[in-house]
Each structure stands twice: as structure tokens, then as C-alpha cells.
Amino acid sequence: MKGLTKWTDTIVAIATPPGLGALGIIRLSGATAIPLVNNLFPSKDLVAQSSHTLHVGFLKNGDIILDEVVVSLYKAPRSYTGEDIVEISCHGSPYILQQVVQACIAQGARLATQGEFTQRAFLNNKMDLAQAEAVADLIAADTEAMKQTAMRQLRGGFSNDLNHLREQLINFAALIELELDFSQEDVEFADRTALHQLITSLKIKIDELVQSFKLGNVIKNGVSVAIIGKPNAGKSTLLNALLNEERAIVSDIAGTTRDTIEETLNINGVLFRLIDTAGIREHTTDVIEQIGVGRSLAKMREANVVVYLFDVYETDAASYQLQITNLKTDNILYLPVGNKVDGLLINDLQQKYTDDSIIYLSAKDKTNIQQLKQALYNIAVGGNINTESTIVTNARHHAALLKIQESLQDIDAGMQEGLTSDLLVLDIRRCLHYLGEITGRIEVDRDILGTIFGKFCIGK
């Protein structure tokens, strides 16, 4: 790979989160990892031990006992990085952990940079680039859907799909390039009809992957939901009901909520970021409230979904319809919710507003809250998440897939126009390049890797 070399030095880092804990793990990787730790571990000769074994003893820096530890050995190439790896399990004192790291550095190790262990795994062909990025996603996973999606990608599901497409294209590219070697014979080794069928099937598969990014983005980043409405519509009460806790201050005084309040809610494995906004009214002399209204409007435009909450007692049909028209004009994805239905019949309200999409509830009594949660899930996700299928969650992958999509269209158009083999193979090579960009099966610049692995935590 362009500009990239495999490291020969040994790196060390704390692999557990900062702070107090029962245990802390220090990880080393490199050709000298085992003899280096062996110098600090007089209890046993680690160099003579087998791979994948555990050893208990005192870790000493000279005559000073650092801690009683468990040392785990993983010898190359049967390790995460493909190099010799040693993991030292200490007591979780930050002081002890730092003392052990400093002792390892004194023995010749270098402090690891962010993501360097996984970067070495990639460079040593233990995983491809898409799988390496899945490691970061798995560490950051805070919902079941995100965990399962990252696990599938880490196991190579996405990579296998792309590699299969890549191999089929390479076979045709080889046949077309062979035609160039016999250009004077005017022969065709590549069946153009079969190539057209292949491109058609590839386009369908790539289109599916591109479309999956909408769901993937929801799984990875969550859904922002702005709760908007006039003052005293019950927005803060609704937020509290959805969260099932008293998060926002509730009162009968208009303008109580002066700023936006954000909380998260997990619905069926998807994270929803709920934003309680200040009540929107056109005329107010309160300067602070004016600022709050301005922020509410900004949040409304930035949100993925808007919950338009209105008081069924105070809002007439004409006012409701005007607000819905404004939301549609601004191309805002919205859910209309009629609040304070206490004592009113749903049939009467349906005749009043003549909109079957309205969800009627009482935020105060927490009635129909589950119906609203399901509606939020349906509008954001659209159905059950099949984590066994490939779902694209990475924006870099999505950008490359769009370029692949464009390249396939160029290949298809070139065949229809009767493009010569030398020009057709250029389009195929471009498509192969973008496929390789995702998995790293091309020349990858060190700066690109630095950007990707710079998002990792230090010990990974």
C-alpha cells in the first residue's frame, strides 16, 4: 500500500476506560512485547511459554513491586494485531496503571496512538478497512440494533458482499484487457451480453446498499425529534411522559420553557433524541422568551422528525390546518399529536379536524403514549430492522457507493454506445477503485488511515 510500512517497534497503552475500577488492562503489541514484559516479570520466563496462556505473578520495576498481575500471551500471527501481544491485568488504580505503562516505556516500548492496535491489524491483513471501522462502531454502540449491525460488519458480511462484486468485475476486466492484447485480431473474449447482465445485477445490489444508508444513519446516529407547539400545549408534560420521569419543569404559566431541553429515548433498539422546545407564539415582549422561540424554530428545521403538539380544546380546525400547511411547505417530516383529550370522545375530535393521521392522547394521564412511540419508530424506521442483512452505517462507505453507482452507469452507457475495449476498461477500473476504497484493497494513503483510526480510543 502506498506510503505505508509495517511497524517494527512495540507499542503500549491502557486498554480500559479512565477512572477507578476493580481491574485495569495494559496492552502491548510488537516484536519485543513478550521479552519486554519478561524483564518486568521475574515469576516466570514468559519467552518460553506457549501462546494463549495466562500467568500470575508480581510485576517488578527493579526491586519495586508494581502490582500482582495476570499476564496474557498471544503470539503472532494468532493475535488481534497479527503481532505478539501481551495484556497485563492489574488492579484498577490509575496510579498503578500509569506506573506499569512507564515501566514498559522505560524498557523500550512506545505509547500507542489512537487506533494504532487496530491499524496494525489492518496492515497485517487481520481485517480489512470496513471491518476495522466496525470495531469503532461496536465500541460506540449504545443500542442493540447498532451492536448487531456493527457485529455483522465486523464478521465480514459487508466486506464479503463487496468482494464478491469485485471479483466478478475483475474477471470481466481481465477478459477485456486480454482483447487489447489481440486488438489487431479483432476478437472478443468478454461476452458483452453477460457483462450487461452483470452490470445490471451489480447496479441492483449497489442501489440496495445505498438505500440502506438511510436506515443505517438512523441506527448509528439516532433520530432527532423536536416537540413543537404553542405555549401550554403540554410539550414538557409530553416529554416527561415519554421518558417516564420528571425531566422538564411543568407549570400553567405560558413561556415556562425558555430554552430547549434534550433527552434520549430508546424505542425498539433505536435511539431517539427528544427536544422539548420553547412554546412558539408570534408576539411576545419577553426578550429571553424571544430567544427561546428563535431556538425552537431552528431546532424544528434541524430535526429529523417534528412532533406538532396542539391543545384540542384551544386549537380550532383552521389554525390546525394552517400549521400543517406550513410544515408541509417547509418539507418537514411531522407527526400531529392532539393533547388533553381528557373527557373528549375521539370520534368527535376526528370529525372536528378530519385528519386520520392525528394521534390523540393525554400527556398528563399518559394515555396513548405507547401509540406515539410506535408512530415515531414507524416514521423513522418503517418496520423491523433486519440486522442479518447488510446495512450501511458509515458515511465514507456511502460516499464511495455513490461513486460506484455512477461508475456502473457509465459502464452500462458505454456498452450501449459501443465503446471500445480500452475506454470500457477504464470505467471498470474506476469502479474497482471505489469498491477497493471501502475495504482498503487498493493503495491507501497514510493520511486517510490517520483520519479513520484517529477516531478510535487509545487502547484499541
N, C-alpha and C positions, 0 to 999 in steps of 0.2 A: 504494500500500500504506500502511496506517495508520501514521502517525508516522514514515514513512521518507522521506528525501530523498536524491538522488544527490549525492555529494560533489563539490566543485569544487577542492579542494586536491590537491596532489601528494604521494604517499607514497613512502617509500624503505625498503628492508630488504635484509639479506643473505639470499640465497635458498639458499645451500649450507650444509651442516652445520658446526657449530663445530669448530675444530681445524685442524691443518696439512694442507695439500693442495697439489697442483700448481696448481689453479685455484680461484678463488672468484668467485661471481656476485652482483652487486648489481643489484637490480631496482627500477625506478621506474615509477609509473603516475599519470597525471593530465594535465590540460590543459597544464601548463607543464613536463612531463617532458623534452621534447626541447630547448626553449630553455634550460632549467636546466643540462642536461648540456653543451649547446653552449658555455656560459660557461666550462666547465672543460676544453674540448677544442679547443685552438687549431689543431689539424692540419687541420680541415675544417669547413665550415659545415653542421652537421647538419640545420638547419631546411630547407635547400634539397634534402636528399636524399630519395630515394624510400623507401616503406615496405618492410619485409622486406629490408633491406640491412645489410651488415657493414662497419665502418670501423676501421682500425688507426691508432693514434697515441698520443701521450703525453697523459695526463690531468694537468692542472696546476692547482694552487690558488695563484693569483697567479704568483710566479716559482718556486714549489716544484713540482718534478715528483713527482707521487704514484706513478705507475706507467705502464708501457707497456701499453695495454689494447686489447681489441676491443669496439667499441660496436655493439650490435644495435638496430635501429629497427623498431618495429611501430606503425603509425599507426592511429588509430581510423577505423572500427569494427572493423578486421581485426586484432584482438588478443585476448588471453586475457580481459582485463577489459572490452573494448569501448572503452577509453580509449587515449590514446597511451602506449605502454610503451617504456622504454629498459632494456636489460640490458647491464651493464658486466662483461666478463670480465677479471678481474685475476689476478695471481699470488696463490696461496692463503695468504699470510701474514695471520694475524688482525690484525696491526698495520696492514698496508696497507688491508685491507678496512674497518677502523674509520676510518682516515684519509679514505677516499673517502666513506663514509657521512656523516661530519662535514662534509666539504666540500659535499655535496649539501644537508645541513640548513642550512648557512650561506647557501646560495643560495635557500632558501625552502621546501625540502621538509620533510615531517613524517615522523617514524619511524612505520612501519606497525604496526598492532596485529595480534594473532593472527588469521589467516584473512581479513585485510581485502582482499587481492587477489581471492580467490575470492568474498568477499561482494560486492565491486563487480561481478564478473562476473555474479552472480545479479541484482543490482539493475539492471544494464544489459541484462538479458534474454539474456545469452550462454549461460546454462544455467538449469535450474530447481533447486529446493531439493534434490530427490533426487539429481540429478547432482552438485551441489556437495558433498553429503555423501559421494558416491562418490569424490571427489578425495581426501578424508582417508583413506578406506578403502584406496585404491590406494597412497598414500604409506606406510601402515602394513602393507601386505601382506607377509607373510613365507612364504607358500606359494603354489603355482601355482593352487590352487583359489580362494584368496582374491583373487589378482590377476585371474583370469579373471572372477570374479563381479563385482568392482568395475569392471572394464573394460566389461562388458555394461551395468551400470547407468549408467556414465559416458557410454556411447554412446547412452543414452536408451531402452534396452529396457524397463525397469520403467516409466519415465515414459510411454512410448508405450502400454503396456498400460492404465495408469490413465487417460490422456487419452481413449482410445477408449471406455472405460466411461463416463467423464464426459460425453462428447459425446452418447452415446445417452440418458443420463438427462436432460441439458439439453433435448434435443428434446422428450421427453415432458413435462417440467416446463413448457416453453413452451406446449404444447398445452393442458395442464390449466389453466394460468393464463389462457389465452385463454377457456376455458369460464367463468371467473369474470367476465370482461367481458360475457358474454352469459348471465349466470345467470338472468335473467328469461325468456329464450327456451327454457330447459331443453333445451340441446343438448350433445352430447358430441363434442369434436374428437379426444380421445385414445381410441384403441381399448383398452379395458380388458383384452381378451384378449391383445393384443400386448404391453401393459405387463406383464401377469403373466408372459408368456414371457420378456420381457427381464429382469425381476427374478430369475426362476429361473436364467437363464444367468449373470447377474451374481453371484448367490449361489455358483454352482459355481466361477466364476473367483476370487472373493474367498476362498472356502474353500481353494482350491489355494494361494493366496498365503500365507494364514495358516498352513497346514500346512507350507509350505516354510521357515518361520522356524526350525523345529527343526533342519533341516539347515543353514540359514544361520548359526545361532548356533554350530554346530559348526565351520563353515568359518572364521568370524570370530574366535571366542574359543578354539577348540581344545577338547579333551576332557581333563578331569582324571581320571586313573586312579590309584587308591590300591591299592598292593600290600600285602595284609594276610596275617597268619598267625601261627602260634606261633613262638617263638624257635627259630632254627636250621632253619627250614623252607626257607631258601635265598632269602629275599627280596632281599637285597643282591646275591647272585650273579645272580639273575634280572635285576635292574636293569642290572647290568654287561653281561649277555649281550644284552639288548635294545638297549643303547646301543653295544655292541661296543667298550667301553672300561672301564678300571678306575676307575669313579666312586665307588663305595661301598666302605668297608673291610669285608673278609670275614674271619671267624675262626670257630672252633668254639666260642667262648665265648658262652654264652647272654646276650643283652642287650647285645651289642656296639653295635648301632644304638640310640642313646639318643634321637635326635631325627629328625624327618622330613627326608628329602633329596629335592629336586625337580629333575628334569631334563626336557628336551623331546625328543621323537622325532617325526620326520616320516614318516608312513605314507601312501603314495599321495596325497600332497598335502594331508593333514590333520595338524594339529599335535596331538600327544598329550602332556600334561604328566604324566609319571610320578612318583609319590610313593612312595618307599621308607619304610615306617613301622617304628617300633619293634615288636618282637615282642610279641604280645598274650598275656599269661598273667595269670590272676586273682590269684595270690598271689605277691607279691614284697616283700621288705623294703627294697629299694634305693629310696630316695626319688627319685633322679634318674630311675631306670627307671620308677617310677610316673608321673612327669610325662610321660615319653615315651609310655607306654601310653595315657594320657589324650589326648594329642595325636593318637595313631594313631586312636583311636575317633572323634575329632572330624573328622579328615580322611576317614575312611571314610564318615561321614554326609554330608559336603560333596561328595564325588566324584561325577562323572557315571557312572563305572563302577568296580567293585571287582574286582580280581583276587584271589580267595581261593586262596592257595598253601598246599599241605599236603604233608608228607613221606609218601610212600606206604609207607614202612617203619614209621613211628611212629604213623600215624593209622589207627584201626580204622573199620569201616563205620558204627558207631553214632555215634562222635564226628564223623565227616564229615557225617552226615545231620543231626545237631543244629546244626552250624554253618550248613548250607544252610537249615535251617528258620528260624534266627534272621535270616538275610539276607532271606529271603522275607517274614518278619513285618514287618521294617523297610522293606519295599518298595524294597530296594536292587538296582540292576541289577548283576549279578555274572557273572564267568567263573570256573568252578572249574578249577584247574590242579594236577595231581599232579606233584610234583617228585621227583627222584632215582630215576628208573626204570632206572638202570644195571643191566643184567643181568636185569631182570624182563621177563616177557612181557606185552604189552598185553592179550592175551586173559584172562590170569589176573587182571589188575587190573580189567578190565571186569566180570568175574564177582564180584569182591570188593565193588566199590562200586555196581554195577548202575545207573550213570548215564552215558548216552551223550554228555552234554554236556561231560564232563571232557576236558581237553587234557592228555595225558601228555607229559612232557619231562624232559630233564636240563639244568638251568641251567648246571651245571659244564661239561658237554661241548657245550653249545649245540645240542642236538638238539631239533628241532621248534619252534625259536624263531620261524621264519617262519610256522608254523601259528598260533602265538599272536598274532603281529602281524596276520595276516589276520582272525582272530577278533575282535580289538579293533576293527579297521576295520569289519567287518560289523555288530557290535553297536552301533557309534556312528553309522555312516552308512547301512548297509543295502544298499549297491550302488554302482555307478559314479555319480559326480557329473556331471550334465549341465549344464555351465556356460553352454550356449546357451539354456537355459530360465531364466525369471525366478526367482531365489531371494532371498527377503527376508532380509537380514542385520542390519538396523537396528532396534533395539528401539522407537524412536519410530515408525517405519513400522508395525511390528507392532501397537502400541497403537492407531494410527489405523485399521488394517484391522479390528481387533476392533470398533471403533465403527461402521465401515461395515457390517460383518456384522450388527450389531444394528439399524442403521437399515433395511437391506434387509428384515430380518424384520418390522419394524414396518410398512413399506410393504406387504409381502405380506399381513400380518394385516389391515391397514386396508382393502385391496381386498376381501378375503374378507368383511369385516364391512359392506361397502358404505359406507365412509367418504366423506364429502362432499369435493368437489374442494378446498376451501380448507384442510381438515385434511390431506388427502393430499399436497398440495404442500408443506406444512411438513415432512413426513417426508422428501420428496425433496430439499428444500433442505438439510436436516441431513446427508443422505448426501453431497450435493455438497460441503458444507463440509469433511467429513472427508477426502474424496478430494483436495480442494484443499490441505488441511493438509500432505499428503505432498510435493506438488510445489511448494507455495508459491503456487498460483494462487488465493489468497484474500488478505485483508488480514492481513499478518503483523506481529506486534508486534516492535519493535526488541529487546526483552529476549529473545524466543525466538531471534532471529538471533544475538544475543550469546552465548547458550548453545551454539548449534550451531557457530558459527565460532570460538568460544573454544578448541575442541579442536584447531584447526589449528596448524601451526608458523608462525612469524612471517612468513617469506618467501613464504607461499602464501596 
